[in-house]
């Protein structure tokens, strides 16, 4: 505790430009990032005593980033362009997926339109009998998007369902060096419970979901201040900042948990064409309220309403797997707990930093106003990108 106290005092005594540099870094990390749906592909593996079949769904937008399918570069993929590129898609896919002991061959192909866009579907077969603990080498999009994940659903006749999160960076390491982490191995476990795959995926989704992170930052910027008729005044005690933050975070958690469950169960389905621009709007409005109060109700109410919108942005991972009820419930619980762990990490770190900076004379102008205007700018750019299907910020 004494060491922590000295560190805090040193931070408080540090020059203003260093403090502001840290805050700017929080937004700088967001500015160059695209905040669209996470890159995932879906594998459904059915194993019997006579052979193995796979259905592999890969988003065309991801394939275009890796293979440049848009031949005329007009920003739109046509059926003719996809049809011409199918041999490259097939070769690329099979080069980045291997099941040890099984020779894979593509037997059919299809296109499927989903809420978040069109997917290329490959139907794959093998004459091999899937081993009890098959080793899957998966490296799809490793060279263009190391955050990509493959989500595998493995079903053997008469045996429990197994789920596995396939990390392309782990697969590559396992192939190249025995000293690196082991390849992805499907464990015979109910919904992948022994590996807590979806809990880790929930943490990854919130930490790499830059739009969700930026929304949280907008809510936290004024958390260490109190708005009075004379303007912003810093709180005297950390508890005065923590209690409102707990209320805001709780409202956001409950709200996005509700819509995450509804969307993942496909009870309520809203297109990303609506949800992604709507999330950008929540960022703009939350930041704007920091500068000019625009909401007639308490911020916790606004946070709950906006949290309902953000919940739909988390749902894609689970909605595409068509899991049995028990497996779905366990995966959903893990994923949601992972979201909250990642969210807690962000809130604790940011609130502690802002509390240390709150007494600075320029906190209101540089951090609250400057940070909010930066968030508004990013939100507007994302809104334009998501409604006009253009790219204004580098990846």
N, C-alpha and C positions, 0 to 999 in steps of 0.2 A: 504493500500500500504506500509506503514512503517513497519508493522509487516512482510509482505512478503519480504521486502528488508532485514530485519534483519535475516530472515530465510535463505535467499539465501547466505548472507555473512557468516552465521554460517556453511552452507554446504561447501562453498569454503574454509573456514579455517580448516575444519575437516581433519583428517589425511588421507593419500592416501589409506590406506588399507580399510577404511570405504567406500570410493568412489568406489573402485574396487569391494568391496563386493556387492554393489548395482548393478553394471553392471553385475557381475557374476550371481547375482540372476535373472536377466532378461533371461539369457541363461539357468540357472539351472531350471527355470520354464518350459523351453521347452524340455530339455534333456529327462526327464522320460516319456514324453507324446507321445502317438501314434497320428499321424496326418492324419489318414484316414478319409473317408467320415463320416460326422456326423451321429449319430444313429437316424433314423426316421422311423416311421411306418405310413401307409396311410389307413385311413378309409373313405369309400364312403358309405354314409347312404342315402337310398331312402325311403321316407315315403309316404304312401298313406292312404286313409280312411279305408282300410281293414287290414293294417299291416305295418311292417317295415322290410326292408332287408338291410344287411350290407355286404360289401366286405372289408376284412381286409388283407392288405399286410404287412408282417413282414420279414425282411432280415434274411436269414438263418445264416449269420455270427453272428448276434446278439442273435438269439436263441441258437446257439452253445455255446456262452459265458455264457448264463444263465442255459442251460440244459445239456451241455456236450453231444451233439449229435454224435460227432465223437467217436464211440465206440472203434475202434481199434487204435485211437490216431495217425493216420498217417498224419494228417494235411489236409485230403481231405474228404469231405462229399460225400458219395455215395447215390444213390436212395434207396438202401436197408436200409442204416442207417436211412435215413429220414423217410422211410415208417415205420420202426420199432418204431421210436420215435413219430409218429403222435399222438397217444393218449396223450402222455405227452405234446406235443405242444398244442393240443386242450385244455386240462385241464388247462395248464398254462395261455393260452390266456384268457379263460373265467373267470379265477380267478382274472384277473387283468383288466377286463372291465365290467362295469355294467351301464345300463341305468335305472334310477329309474322308477319303474312301468312296466318294460318290462322284460319278461323272455326270455333269449337268448338261441338259440340252433343252433348248426352247422349242416348245410344241405349238404355241399359239401366241397371239398378241391382240391387244385391244387398247382403246382409249376410253377413259371414263371421266366425266365431268363431275366435280364435287363442289362443295361450297367455296373451297379455297382455290379453285382452279382445275385445270385438266391434268390428268395423270396418265402416263404410259403404263400399261399393264402387261407384264410378261408371265406366261404360264410355262413352267419349267418342270421337267420330269427327270427321274433317275431310276435305274433298275436296282440300285443298292437298297439294302435294308438299313434304315437309319440306326446307327449304334445307340447304345443306352445313354452315353454321354457324348454326343457328336461335337466335334470341334468345327466352328464356323469362322472362316477368315473373311472379314468384311472390311473393305477399304474404300467404299463408294464416296466420291467427292472429297477424298482426303486432301487432294492437291488444291482444291478451290474453296473448300469450306470445312475446316477441321471441327467445327461445332456440330456438323451434321450427325444424325443418329439414325440407325436402322432399328425398327421395333419388330421383333420376331415373335410370332405366335405359333408354338409347336404343339401339335396334337397327335398322339398315337392312339390307335384303337384300344378302348378299354382302359386307358391310363390317364392320370391327371394332366390337365393342361399346364404347359410351361411357357413363361414369358421371358424374353431376354432383350436387354437394350444393347445394341451392337455399336460399339465405338470404333470408327475407322482408324483412329490413331493407335488404339490398343492393338487392333488386328495387324497393322503394319509393323508395330514394334515386335509382336510375337513372331512374325514371319522372319524378321531380319536378324534377331538376336535372341538366343535362349535365355539370356540373363534379364531380358525385359519382361514386363507383365505377361502372364499366360494369355493365350487366345481366348476368344469368347467361347465358353462352354455352356451348353444348355444343361442346367441341373434339373433333376426330377423333383421339382418343388411346386407347391401350390402357388400359382401366380408369381413365381420368381421370388418368393418370400425370403429365401435364404440369402439373396443378394441385395435386397432392398433397391432393386433397379429403379422403380418409379419414384422413390423418395429422392434419390440422387438426381433423377431427371427433373423433378419439381424444383430443386435448388438451382439446377442449371438454367431452367426456363426463366426463373425470376431474375437471376443475375445477368443473363444475356438478353432479357426482354427490356431493351433500352427505353421503350416508350413507357412501360410500367414503372421502371426505375425513375425516369424523369418526372412522372406524375407524382410519385412519392416525394421526390425532392421538392417539388413545388409546394406540397402540403407542409413539409418540414421547415422550410426557410423561415417562416415567421413564428415557429414554435417556441423560440426562446425570447420572444418579445410579446408585449401586450399593447393592443391598439387602444389609445385613449383619445379624447377630443383634441389633445395637443399633438397627437402623432404617436409613433411607436416608442415604447419604453421597455428596456431590458428587464427580464424577471430577476428576482433576487436570489431565488433558490432553484436548484435543479428540479426539485419535485414540482414546482410550478410549471415547468416545461414538460415534464414526463407525463403528468396526469392527462393533459389535453392530447398529447401524442398517443397515449394508450387508447383513448376514446376514438381518435381518428383511425388508428391502425386496426382497432377491433371492428369498426364499422366497415372498413375496406375489406377485411378478412371475411366477415360474415357475408357481405354482399357478393364478393367474387366466388365464394364457396357455393352459394346458392346457384348462381348461373353456370358455374363450372359443372356442377352436378347435372343440372337440367340439360345443358348442351351436350355433355358427354353421353347422357342417356338418350339423347335425341328426342327429348320431350319438347324442347324449344330449340329451334334451329334458325339462326340468323347468318346471312352471308357475310364473309369477311369483307366483301365490297362495301358493306355498311359499317361493320364493326371497326375495321381499321381506321377509316376516316373519323369515326365517332371517338375513338381513343385519342386521336390527335386533337380533337375539339376539347376533350376533357383536360388535356394538358394546357391548352390555350386559356380556357376559362379559369382553371385553378391558379395559373400564374397571373392572370389579369386581376383576379380577386386580391392578390397580394399587393397590388399597386393601387387599384381603385375598387373598393368594396362593391360587388355587383349582386351578391346573393342576399335575399331578405331573410334567410333562415340560417341557423347555426351551421358551421362548416362540417360538423360530423354528419348532418343530414345530407349535405351535398356529396360528401365522401361516399356515403352508402349508395346513393343513386349512381354515382360515377363508377363505383366498384362493381355494380351489376353489369355495366358495359364491359369492364376489363375482364370479368370472369369468362365471357365468351371468347376472349382472346387466348385463354389458356386451354380450351377444351379440345383442340384438334388432335392432340396426342392420343387420347383415349377413345375418341369417338369413332375412329376408323377400324378398330380391332375386332368389333363384334364379339365381345367376350361374354361368357356365361355370367350370370348374375353374381355368383360368389367371387369369381376371379375379378370381375369388374369392380366390385365394392372394395376389395383389398387393394387393387391398383389405384383406385381413386383416392382412397385414404392415404396411401403412401405419397402419391403425387401432391395432394393438398398439404400434407405435413411438410413436405419438401419446400413447397412454395412459402409456407410460413417461416420455416427456418431461414431461407434466403432473405425473406423480407425483414426478419428480425435483425439479421446481420447488418443490412443496410440502415435500418432505423437507428440501431444502437450507435453505430459508428458516426453517422451524420449528426444525430442529436448531440452526442458528446462534443464533436468538433464545433458545432454552432454555439453550444453553450459557452465554450472557451472564448469564442470570438464576439459574443454579444455586446460586450462593453466597449468595443472599438467605436470611435466616433463616427466612422463611415460605414458601420455595419448596415444601417438602413439604406443608404444610397448605393453602396457597392454590392452588398450581398442580397438584400431583399429586392430592391428595385433592379439592380443590374442583373442579378440571377434570374429574376422573373422575366425581364425583357429578353434575356437570352433564351429562356424556355419558350416564350411566345414565338420567337423567331424560328426555333427548331420545330415547334408544333405546327406553325403555318407551312413550313417547307414540307413536313410530312403529310399534312393535309393535301397540299397540291400534288405531291407524288402519288398519294393513294387514290385521289379522285381522277387525276388526269393520266395516271399510268406513265409517269415520266420519272427520271432520276435526276434530282437536283443536288444530292450530296454524295460524295464518294463513299465507297464501301470501306 
